[in-house]
Amino acid sequence: MAEIINLNKARKQKAKVDKKARTEENRRHGLTKGQKLKNKAEQDSVTSKLDGLRLYRPEKDGDKDH
């Protein structure tokens, strides 16, 4: 006779294996958390520096006297 299997368990096991394979692939090409935080901090620094050097402010609703 054939072995009886729980289809929910089989589906979850297959999803777990697929997720692990996808994770391994992403690890090869992705950045670490520290690298992401460093890049974001550098980007924020550059953005704030450029905003400080801006010669004009973007016009807001109701602020049309300048």
N, C-alpha and C positions, 0 to 999 in steps of 0.2 A: 504494500500500500504506500501511497504517497505520504510524505511528511506534512503534517498540518502546521501552517505558519500563521501568525497574526499579521495581517496586512498593514495595520497601523505601525507595528514595530518595524516591519521591513521598510516601509516608506520613510520612517524617521531615521533608520540606520543609513539608508541610501542618501538622505539629505545631509546627514552628518559627514559622511565620506566626501560628498561633493563639496561641502563647505570647507572641509579641511584641505582639499586639493586647491580650491580657489584661494584660500588663505596662503598656502605655500607659494602660489604664483604671485600673489600680491606682495609677499615679503621680498621677493627678488627685485621688484621694481619700485617699491614704495619707500617712503621716508619714515624715519623713526619719529616718535613723539617729540623728542628733544629737538630734532631738526625742524619739524613743523613749527614748534613754538619759537625757535630762533628766527626762522624766516618771517613769521607773523610779526615778531617784535621789530625786526629790521624794516618791514614794510610799514608798520605803524609809525616808526620813527621818521622815515622818509616822507610819509604823507603829512605828518604834523609839521615837519620842517617846511615843506612846500606850501602848506596852508598858511604858515606864519609869514612867508615871503610874498604872498599874494597881494597885489596892488589894489584890488577891489574885492568887495564882498558880493557874492551872488545876491541878486535882488529877491526879496521876500515879498509876500502879499502884504500890501498896506504900507510898505516902506519904500515910497517912491519919491521922497524929497531929496535923495542923493543922486 
